[in-house]
Amino acid sequence: MSAPLPPARVKICGLSTPETVEAALAAGADWIGLVHFPRSPRHVAFDQASHLSAQARGRAERVVLLVDPDDAVVRAAIEAVDPDLIQLHGRESPERVAAIRALAGRPVMKAIGVAARADLTAIPAYAGVADRILLDAKPPAGAALPGGNGHRFDWTILDGADLPAGTMLSGGLDAGNVGEALSRTGLGAVDVSSGVETAPGVKDPERIAAFVAAVRAAR
């Protein structure tokens, strides 16, 4: 008999208020994500992110999401958020990911947009320099945001793919489909943002709780 799979892990991204951070923590989220990207409806300034990070310290791992940050932004993020993980969600090259990781002295997760099997060819180069890979739905042409658009990609693209340990799945997930996503892909970590919102950037505590419960029930 094969050993049971470990519980899947959950990241709730784009939190921006003490109330929704508390909802994610109470639900048992493994990571809370704070977005620092001014064009996003989920953007939090570093002074606000500092307070939200402190609220979660010791209760969940804290992630700061940055998009093509320069060195000054990376330093400011470390100073304000003291993150357990830096999520890079832009067009950062593998060389830039390595440089940010060295500068920050923190683990780094690189998001890779997926729309076709060919998109997976980028993974090995990033897996060599990042601590974790996040597979997200590639944004549609002309999209203002690199993620958080509420779209999912065809999970069959991952069939037979050699994915690094700890790869995380994102894109169009919600409480109704996350169990299927985990079963279909075999991955052990998921990331949700728009799937627990009532409007862009407006997190709903009941949807957060339902999402985490659905993940726990899936493994």
Summary of the structure (lengths in Angstrom):
residues: 219
radius of gyration: 16.1
end to end distance: 16.2
largest distance: 52.0
contacts: 730
relative contact order: 0.18
helix: 38%
strand: 21%
